[in-house]
Amino acid sequence: MIRNEVAKVAAILALPDLVFPVAGLCLGYPAADGHVSLRLPRRVTTHNDCYDDGGLAFGVDDYDRRRDAIHAIPADQQRANNEFGTADFYGWSEDKARQAAKAEGAAFPPYLRAHGFSFD
């Protein structure tokens, strides 16, 4: 998310030209109990010798449902409800689809150009 707010982060950190942030790390103690989020299973993310998405739809759907059973996202926390409405079932794949529907990082290349970087 640093690329989406690069100018704000650079201003806060007082970064000079030819320097840009690439990552942020938060340290501290949580205000409330959290949870460990499930990860996509390796059978969905790893391919041997060649790409094979034959089990992708099943794997993502299975992951969505297992993750939802542990930690369902309430309707008021669904991404961009004002644009997409609320979903009856809001899994990881719906969240990622909504996230990908918006351009991210668009301000990053102009910021770099304005601070001394050239892509020529």
Contacts in CASP RR format, 6 or more apart in sequence:
PFRMAT RR
TARGET T0000
AUTHOR 0000-0000-0000
METHOD contacts of the structure
MODEL  1
MIRNEVAKVAAILALPDLVFPVAGLCLGYPAADGHVSLRLPRRVTTHNDC
YDDGGLAFGVDDYDRRRDAIHAIPADQQRANNEFGTADFYGWSEDKARQA
AKAEGAAFPPYLRAHGFSFD
2 9 0 8 1.000
2 21 0 8 1.000
2 22 0 8 1.000
2 23 0 8 1.000
2 24 0 8 1.000
3 104 0 8 1.000
3 105 0 8 1.000
3 107 0 8 1.000
3 108 0 8 1.000
4 104 0 8 1.000
4 105 0 8 1.000
4 107 0 8 1.000
6 20 0 8 1.000
6 21 0 8 1.000
6 105 0 8 1.000
6 107 0 8 1.000
6 108 0 8 1.000
6 111 0 8 1.000
7 107 0 8 1.000
7 111 0 8 1.000
9 21 0 8 1.000
10 19 0 8 1.000
10 20 0 8 1.000
10 21 0 8 1.000
10 111 0 8 1.000
10 115 0 8 1.000
13 21 0 8 1.000
15 21 0 8 1.000
15 115 0 8 1.000
17 115 0 8 1.000
17 116 0 8 1.000
18 115 0 8 1.000
18 116 0 8 1.000
18 117 0 8 1.000
19 115 0 8 1.000
20 111 0 8 1.000
20 112 0 8 1.000
20 115 0 8 1.000
20 117 0 8 1.000
35 70 0 8 1.000
35 71 0 8 1.000
37 67 0 8 1.000
37 71 0 8 1.000
38 63 0 8 1.000
38 66 0 8 1.000
38 67 0 8 1.000
38 70 0 8 1.000
40 59 0 8 1.000
40 60 0 8 1.000
40 63 0 8 1.000
40 92 0 8 1.000
41 59 0 8 1.000
41 62 0 8 1.000
41 63 0 8 1.000
43 55 0 8 1.000
43 59 0 8 1.000
44 55 0 8 1.000
44 56 0 8 1.000
44 59 0 8 1.000
44 60 0 8 1.000
44 63 0 8 1.000
60 92 0 8 1.000
60 93 0 8 1.000
61 93 0 8 1.000
63 92 0 8 1.000
63 93 0 8 1.000
64 89 0 8 1.000
64 91 0 8 1.000
64 92 0 8 1.000
64 93 0 8 1.000
64 94 0 8 1.000
67 91 0 8 1.000
67 92 0 8 1.000
68 89 0 8 1.000
68 90 0 8 1.000
68 91 0 8 1.000
72 90 0 8 1.000
73 90 0 8 1.000
73 91 0 8 1.000
73 95 0 8 1.000
75 81 0 8 1.000
75 86 0 8 1.000
75 87 0 8 1.000
75 90 0 8 1.000
78 84 0 8 1.000
78 85 0 8 1.000
78 86 0 8 1.000
78 87 0 8 1.000
78 90 0 8 1.000
78 94 0 8 1.000
78 95 0 8 1.000
78 98 0 8 1.000
79 95 0 8 1.000
79 98 0 8 1.000
79 99 0 8 1.000
80 98 0 8 1.000
80 101 0 8 1.000
80 102 0 8 1.000
83 98 0 8 1.000
83 101 0 8 1.000
84 98 0 8 1.000
84 101 0 8 1.000
87 94 0 8 1.000
109 119 0 8 1.000
112 119 0 8 1.000
113 119 0 8 1.000
END
